[in-house]
């Protein structure tokens, strides 16, 4: 599980270099961002916008079970 955590951290770090506004990342966006990993839309949010939408920092989110992450992403139209 430790190895898996490091992999998630690495993905989070690489995605953080590309930040997009929430409106362009949603599933229902009229101007969707192209060329992103659509299974990790949340990773492209700024830290501030992520915390605003999810009520927690990215690090805490990625420690949650995958099913819980997906449920939260559905609630904010990112899944």
N, C-alpha and C positions, 0 to 999 in steps of 0.2 A: 504494500500500500504506500509506503514511503516513496518508492520509485515512481509510482503513478502520480503522487502529489507533485514531484519534481517536474514531471512531464506537463502537467496542467499549468504549473507556474511558468514554464518555458513558453507554452502557448499563449498564456495571458500576457507575458512580457512582449512577445513578438507582435501580438495584436494591438498592444498599447501604443505602438509607434504609429498606428493608423487610427485616428479618432474621427468618428462621424456623429452627427446629431441624431438623437433618438428618432425623430420623425422620418429620417431616411433609412433607418434600420428596421422599422416595424414590418411585419408580414404584409400589412395592408397599405404600405407606403405607395404614394403616387409617383414618387421619384426615388426608387430604390437604388442603393449603392450596388454597383456591379463588381465582381471579382473578389468578394469576401467569402469566408466560410459561413454559410447561412446556418450551420448548426451551432455557431458560437457568436451570434449577433451581439450578445451582451458584452463580449470582450472588446468591441469597438466603441463602447461608450466611454466618455471621460469618467474619471473617478467620481467627480461631483454629481454628474447626471446618473451614474450607476447607483450611487447611494440614495439619490432622490427617488429613483424608480423602484429599487429593491429594498430600501430601508436598511442596508448593510453595505460594508465595503466589499470589493471584489474578493479579497482573501477569504472572508467568512463565507461568501456565496459558494466558492469552489470547494470548501470543506464539507458542504452539504451533500447528502446522497443524490445521485443523478436524477432519480425520480422527483425529488423535491426541487432541484434546480429547474427541471422541465416544467413543473407545475407553476413555479414562480415566473418563468419566462412566458408561459401561456397567459398568465394574468396581466402581463404588460405588453402583450402582442408581439413578442419576440420569438415565438415558437409556433 
